[in-house]
Structures are given as C-alpha cells and as structure tokens.
C-alpha cells in the first residue's frame, strides 16, 4: 500500500559526493522514523543513518562526519547526502520508512516499508 522510490545512486570516484532521495507515496497517515541501510555482496544489511520524525539523527560510526540524513515531512521524503565517499561505501542502499496507515476497519497500524535499493559504487 506504500511505495518508496529511491533516486540519486551512481558511480563516483574516491572522495566524491552523491545525494540519495527516497519519496514515499500511497496510504500514509504519518511517517514515523526513516532510515538508510546498505548491503554489500556477502554482507548483512546494515544501518547507515536514521532519523526520527522530529529530526533526531543517528549514524553508523563509519559514516559519521561524512554523511547527513535529513527529511521533509511535507513531501514524505528522506535524503542522504554522502560526501567524501570511500570505496568501502560501495553497496546497494535501501530506504526504510515506518509508516502509520489506517486499516479497513479504521484502526491505525504501523508497518516498515523498504525501497527497491539503489547502487552506489565508489572507485579508488
């Protein structure tokens, strides 16, 4: 019922920058927390950055000082500004959103949704 559409991935050289965007649409009453995760081949999906509805942020140690997560609640969109990219940042990046929706009987429920993933490749 909710779709997350990501954009902004691509290939850059070591030290370059990218900005990822993720727009949510569908049956949305409110989006609670949002986050970005990444998964490299053979690895588990890991948290990159997290942002609460009120704007509190949390980052993986590996990206602190280089990445910035932000959101626009009016647009149901979350962003990830990635600066000083390193080859070890290469992965598929996934957007996540915890979304409040209303059931057919009128109850409000929360559910996690995921984007399709966007490839980020950083070459040395």
FIFIDREN-63178 format. One line per 8 residues: number of its first residue (from 0); their letters; for each residue x, y, z of N, C-alpha, C. Coordinates in Angstrom, 1 decimal. Example, Ala and Ser with C-alpha at 12.3 -4.5 7.8 and 13.67 -1.06 7.14 Angstrom:
0) AS) 13.2,-5.7,7.8,12.3,-4.5,7.8,13.2,-3.3,7.8  12.8,-2.2,7.1,13.7,-1.1,7.1,12.9,0.0,7.9 .
END
This chain:
0) XXXXXXXX) 0.8,-1.2,0.0,0.0,0.0,0.0,0.9,1.3,0.0  2.1,1.1,0.4,3.0,2.2,0.4,4.2,1.9,-0.4  4.7,2.8,-1.2,5.8,2.6,-2.1,6.9,3.6,-1.8  8.1,3.2,-1.7,9.3,4.0,-1.6,10.1,4.0,-2.8  10.3,5.2,-3.4,11.0,5.3,-4.7,12.3,6.0,-4.4  13.4,5.4,-4.7,14.7,6.0,-4.5,15.3,6.5,-5.7  16.2,7.5,-5.6,16.9,8.0,-6.7,18.3,8.6,-6.2  19.2,8.8,-7.1,20.4,9.5,-6.8,21.6,8.6,-6.8 .
8) XXXXXXXX) 21.5,7.3,-6.9,22.6,6.5,-6.8,23.5,6.6,-8.1  24.6,6.0,-8.1,25.5,6.1,-9.2,26.9,5.7,-8.9  27.8,6.1,-9.8,29.2,5.7,-9.6,30.1,7.0,-9.5  30.9,7.1,-8.5,31.8,8.2,-8.3,33.2,7.7,-7.9  34.1,8.6,-8.0,35.5,8.3,-7.6,35.6,8.6,-6.1  36.7,8.0,-5.5,37.0,8.2,-4.1,37.0,9.7,-3.8  36.3,10.1,-2.8,36.3,11.5,-2.4,35.1,12.2,-3.0  34.3,11.6,-3.8,33.2,12.3,-4.5,32.0,12.3,-3.6 .
16) XXXXXXXX) 30.9,12.9,-4.1,29.7,13.0,-3.4,28.5,12.6,-4.2  27.5,12.1,-3.5,26.2,11.7,-4.0,25.1,12.1,-3.1  23.9,12.4,-3.6,22.8,12.7,-2.7,21.7,11.7,-3.1  21.2,10.9,-2.2,20.2,9.9,-2.4,18.8,10.5,-1.9  17.8,10.3,-2.6,16.5,10.7,-2.2,15.5,9.5,-2.2  14.5,9.6,-1.3,13.6,8.5,-1.2,12.2,9.1,-0.9  11.3,9.0,-1.8,10.0,9.6,-1.7,8.9,8.5,-1.4  8.1,8.6,-0.4,7.1,7.7,-0.1,5.7,8.1,-0.6 .
24) XXXXXXXX) 4.9,7.2,-1.1,3.6,7.5,-1.5,2.7,6.4,-1.2  1.4,6.6,-1.3,0.4,5.6,-1.0,-0.5,5.9,0.2  -0.9,4.9,0.9,-1.8,5.1,2.0,-1.0,5.5,3.3  -0.8,6.7,3.4,0.1,7.3,4.5,-0.7,8.2,5.4  -0.8,7.9,6.6,-1.3,8.9,7.6,-0.1,9.7,8.2  0.9,9.0,8.5,2.1,9.7,9.0,3.3,8.7,8.8  4.4,9.3,8.5,5.7,8.5,8.5,6.4,8.8,9.8  6.8,7.7,10.5,7.5,7.9,11.8,9.0,7.9,11.5 .
32) XXXXXXXX) 9.7,7.0,11.9,11.2,7.0,11.7,11.5,6.7,10.2  12.6,7.2,9.7,13.0,6.8,8.4,14.5,6.5,8.5  15.0,5.8,7.6,16.5,5.5,7.6,17.0,5.0,6.3  18.3,5.0,6.2,19.0,4.4,5.1,19.9,3.2,5.6  19.8,2.1,4.9,20.6,1.0,5.1,21.4,0.6,3.9  22.4,-0.2,4.0,23.2,-0.6,2.8,23.6,-2.1,3.0  23.8,-2.7,1.9,24.2,-4.1,1.8,25.2,-4.3,0.7  26.4,-4.7,1.1,27.4,-5.1,0.1,27.3,-6.6,-0.1 .
40) XXXXXXXX) 27.8,-7.1,-1.3,27.8,-8.5,-1.5,28.4,-9.4,-0.4  27.6,-10.4,0.0,28.1,-11.2,1.1,27.9,-10.7,2.5  27.5,-9.5,2.6,27.3,-8.9,3.9,25.8,-8.8,4.3  25.6,-8.6,5.6,24.3,-8.3,6.1,23.9,-6.9,5.8  22.6,-6.6,5.7,22.2,-5.2,5.6,22.5,-4.5,6.9  23.1,-3.3,6.8,23.4,-2.6,8.0,22.9,-1.2,8.0  22.6,-0.7,9.1,22.1,0.7,9.3,23.2,1.7,8.9  22.9,2.7,8.1,23.8,3.8,7.7,23.4,5.0,8.5 .
48) XXXXXXXX) 22.2,5.4,8.5,21.7,6.6,9.1,20.2,6.5,9.4  19.8,7.1,10.5,18.4,7.0,11.0,18.0,8.4,11.4  16.7,8.7,11.1,16.2,10.0,11.5,14.7,9.8,12.1  14.5,10.4,13.2,13.1,10.3,13.8,12.3,11.4,13.1  11.0,11.3,13.4,10.1,12.3,12.8,10.4,13.7,13.2  10.9,13.8,14.4,11.3,15.1,15.0,12.6,15.6,14.5  13.4,14.8,13.8,14.6,15.2,13.3,15.9,14.7,14.0  15.7,13.9,15.1,16.9,13.3,15.7,17.6,12.3,14.9 .
56) XXXXXXXX) 18.9,12.4,14.8,19.6,11.5,13.9,20.6,10.6,14.6  20.9,9.5,13.9,21.9,8.6,14.4,22.6,8.0,13.1  23.9,7.9,13.3,24.8,7.4,12.2,25.6,6.2,12.6  25.9,5.4,11.6,26.9,4.4,11.8,28.3,5.1,12.0  29.1,4.5,12.8,30.4,5.1,13.1,31.2,5.4,11.8  31.1,4.5,10.8,31.9,4.5,9.6,31.5,5.7,8.7  30.4,6.3,8.9,29.9,7.4,8.1,29.8,8.7,8.8  30.0,8.7,10.1,29.9,10.0,10.9,30.9,11.0,10.3 .
64) XXXXXXXX) 30.4,12.2,10.2,31.2,13.3,9.7,31.2,13.4,8.2  30.7,12.4,7.5,30.7,12.4,6.0,29.3,12.4,5.4  28.4,11.7,6.1,27.0,11.6,5.6,26.1,12.4,6.4  25.0,12.9,5.8,24.0,13.7,6.5,22.6,13.2,6.1  21.8,12.8,7.0,20.4,12.4,6.7,19.5,13.5,7.1  18.5,13.7,6.3,17.5,14.8,6.5,16.2,14.3,5.9  15.1,15.0,6.3,13.8,14.6,5.8,12.9,15.9,5.6  12.0,15.7,4.7,10.9,16.7,4.5,9.6,16.0,4.7 .
72) XXXXXXXX) 9.0,16.3,5.9,7.8,15.6,6.3,6.6,15.9,5.3  6.6,17.2,4.9,5.5,17.6,4.0,5.6,16.8,2.6  6.8,16.5,2.2,7.0,15.7,1.0,7.1,14.2,1.2  7.1,13.8,2.4,7.3,12.3,2.7,8.6,11.8,2.1  9.6,12.6,2.2,10.9,12.3,1.6,12.0,12.3,2.6  12.9,11.4,2.4,14.2,11.4,3.2,15.3,11.5,2.2  16.4,12.1,2.7,17.6,12.3,1.9,18.8,11.8,2.6  19.8,11.4,1.8,21.1,11.1,2.4,22.2,11.8,1.5 .
80) XXXXXXXX) 22.8,12.8,2.1,23.9,13.5,1.5,25.2,12.7,1.8  25.9,12.3,0.9,27.1,11.5,1.1,28.3,12.2,0.5  29.2,12.6,1.4,30.4,13.3,1.0,31.6,12.5,1.3  32.7,12.8,0.7,34.0,12.1,1.0,33.8,10.6,0.9  33.2,10.2,-0.2,32.9,8.8,-0.3,34.2,8.0,-0.5  34.1,6.8,0.1,35.2,5.9,0.0,34.8,4.6,-0.7  35.8,3.8,-1.2,35.4,2.5,-1.8,34.6,1.6,-0.9  34.9,1.6,0.4,34.2,0.8,1.3,32.7,1.2,1.5 .
88) XXXXXXXX) 32.3,2.3,0.9,30.9,2.7,0.9,30.1,2.1,-0.2  30.8,1.4,-1.1,30.1,0.7,-2.2,29.2,-0.3,-1.7  27.9,-0.2,-2.1,26.9,-1.1,-1.6,25.6,-0.7,-2.3  24.6,-1.6,-2.2,23.2,-1.2,-2.5,22.6,-0.5,-1.3  22.1,0.7,-1.5,21.5,1.5,-0.4,20.0,1.4,-0.5  19.4,1.1,0.7,18.0,0.9,0.8,17.3,1.9,1.7  16.3,2.5,1.3,15.5,3.4,2.1,14.5,2.6,2.9  14.3,3.0,4.2,13.3,2.4,5.0,12.4,3.5,5.7 .
96) XXXXXXXX) 11.1,3.2,5.8,10.2,4.1,6.5,9.2,3.3,7.3  9.0,3.7,8.5,7.9,3.2,9.3,6.7,4.1,9.2  5.6,3.5,8.7,4.5,4.3,8.2,3.3,3.9,9.0  2.5,4.9,9.4,1.2,4.7,10.0,0.2,4.8,8.9  -0.7,3.8,8.9,-1.8,3.7,7.9,-3.0,3.3,8.7  -4.2,3.5,8.0,-5.4,3.1,8.6,-6.0,1.8,8.0  -6.4,0.9,8.8,-6.9,-0.4,8.3,-8.4,-0.1,7.8  -8.9,-1.2,7.1,-10.3,-1.0,6.6,-11.3,-0.9,7.6 .
104) XXXXXXXX) -11.0,-1.3,8.9,-12.0,-1.1,10.0,-11.7,0.1,10.8  -10.7,0.9,10.4,-10.5,2.2,11.0,-9.3,2.2,12.0  -8.7,1.1,12.3,-7.6,1.1,13.2,-6.3,1.6,12.6  -5.5,2.3,13.3,-4.2,2.7,12.8,-3.1,1.7,13.1  -2.3,1.4,12.1,-1.2,0.4,12.3,0.0,1.0,11.7  1.1,0.5,12.2,2.5,0.9,11.7,3.1,-0.3,11.1  3.8,0.0,10.0,4.5,-1.0,9.2,5.7,-0.5,8.6  6.8,-1.3,8.5,8.0,-0.9,7.8,8.0,-1.2,6.4 .
112) XXXXXXXX) 8.4,-0.3,5.6,8.5,-0.4,4.1,9.9,-0.2,3.7  10.2,-0.8,2.6,11.6,-0.7,2.0,11.5,-0.3,0.6  12.5,0.5,0.2,12.7,0.8,-1.2,13.3,-0.3,-2.0  13.4,-0.2,-3.3,14.0,-1.2,-4.1,15.5,-1.3,-4.1  16.1,-0.3,-3.5,17.6,-0.3,-3.5,18.2,0.5,-4.6  19.2,1.2,-4.4,19.9,1.9,-5.4,21.4,1.7,-5.2  22.1,1.4,-6.3,23.5,1.0,-6.3,24.4,2.3,-6.1  25.3,2.2,-5.2,26.3,3.3,-5.1,27.7,2.6,-5.2 .
120) XXXX) 28.5,3.0,-6.2,29.8,2.5,-6.4,30.8,3.6,-6.3  31.8,3.3,-5.5,32.9,4.3,-5.3,34.2,3.6,-5.7  34.8,4.2,-6.7,36.1,3.6,-7.3,37.3,4.3,-6.7  38.4,3.6,-6.5,39.6,4.2,-6.0,40.4,4.8,-7.1 .
END
